[in-house]
Amino acid sequence: MIEQGEKRRPVALITGASSGIGREFARRLARNGYDVVLAARRTRRIQELARELEQRHRIRATAIQADLSATNSVKQVYSEVVGKNIEIR
């Protein structure tokens, strides 16, 4: 929750965040002060990355398990983001 007067950071949604280029995008965005939503199939890996980024860069990182090749997975990610009151900006 953002307190009154607190500056809001930009928020980025990164798919494929458990490895490769998605993981590196997440690290760079966090280093540049973005909060991040990490979406990937490998729950443990994105949860570990979320903890790493929060501790190292003092940002908010949210992990969402999703296989974006599956039917309705985009709707599932959207629903989770909305349900957590996260505004991608």
Secondary structure as a PSIPRED ss2 file (coil, helix, strand):
# PSIPRED VFORMAT (PSIPRED V4.0)

   1 M C   1.000  0.000  0.000
   2 I C   1.000  0.000  0.000
   3 E C   1.000  0.000  0.000
   4 Q C   1.000  0.000  0.000
   5 G C   1.000  0.000  0.000
   6 E C   1.000  0.000  0.000
   7 K C   1.000  0.000  0.000
   8 R C   1.000  0.000  0.000
   9 R C   1.000  0.000  0.000
  10 P C   1.000  0.000  0.000
  11 V E   0.000  0.000  1.000
  12 A E   0.000  0.000  1.000
  13 L E   0.000  0.000  1.000
  14 I E   0.000  0.000  1.000
  15 T E   0.000  0.000  1.000
  16 G C   1.000  0.000  0.000
  17 A C   1.000  0.000  0.000
  18 S C   1.000  0.000  0.000
  19 S C   1.000  0.000  0.000
  20 G H   0.000  1.000  0.000
  21 I H   0.000  1.000  0.000
  22 G H   0.000  1.000  0.000
  23 R H   0.000  1.000  0.000
  24 E H   0.000  1.000  0.000
  25 F H   0.000  1.000  0.000
  26 A H   0.000  1.000  0.000
  27 R H   0.000  1.000  0.000
  28 R H   0.000  1.000  0.000
  29 L H   0.000  1.000  0.000
  30 A H   0.000  1.000  0.000
  31 R H   0.000  1.000  0.000
  32 N C   1.000  0.000  0.000
  33 G C   1.000  0.000  0.000
  34 Y C   1.000  0.000  0.000
  35 D E   0.000  0.000  1.000
  36 V E   0.000  0.000  1.000
  37 V E   0.000  0.000  1.000
  38 L E   0.000  0.000  1.000
  39 A E   0.000  0.000  1.000
  40 A E   0.000  0.000  1.000
  41 R C   1.000  0.000  0.000
  42 R C   1.000  0.000  0.000
  43 T H   0.000  1.000  0.000
  44 R H   0.000  1.000  0.000
  45 R H   0.000  1.000  0.000
  46 I H   0.000  1.000  0.000
  47 Q H   0.000  1.000  0.000
  48 E H   0.000  1.000  0.000
  49 L H   0.000  1.000  0.000
  50 A H   0.000  1.000  0.000
  51 R H   0.000  1.000  0.000
  52 E H   0.000  1.000  0.000
  53 L H   0.000  1.000  0.000
  54 E H   0.000  1.000  0.000
  55 Q H   0.000  1.000  0.000
  56 R H   0.000  1.000  0.000
  57 H H   0.000  1.000  0.000
  58 R C   1.000  0.000  0.000
  59 I C   1.000  0.000  0.000
  60 R C   1.000  0.000  0.000
  61 A E   0.000  0.000  1.000
  62 T E   0.000  0.000  1.000
  63 A E   0.000  0.000  1.000
  64 I E   0.000  0.000  1.000
  65 Q E   0.000  0.000  1.000
  66 A C   1.000  0.000  0.000
  67 D C   1.000  0.000  0.000
  68 L C   1.000  0.000  0.000
  69 S C   1.000  0.000  0.000
  70 A C   1.000  0.000  0.000
  71 T C   1.000  0.000  0.000
  72 N C   1.000  0.000  0.000
  73 S H   0.000  1.000  0.000
  74 V H   0.000  1.000  0.000
  75 K H   0.000  1.000  0.000
  76 Q H   0.000  1.000  0.000
  77 V H   0.000  1.000  0.000
  78 Y H   0.000  1.000  0.000
  79 S H   0.000  1.000  0.000
  80 E H   0.000  1.000  0.000
  81 V H   0.000  1.000  0.000
  82 V H   0.000  1.000  0.000
  83 G H   0.000  1.000  0.000
  84 K C   1.000  0.000  0.000
  85 N C   1.000  0.000  0.000
  86 I C   1.000  0.000  0.000
  87 E C   1.000  0.000  0.000
  88 I C   1.000  0.000  0.000
  89 R C   1.000  0.000  0.000
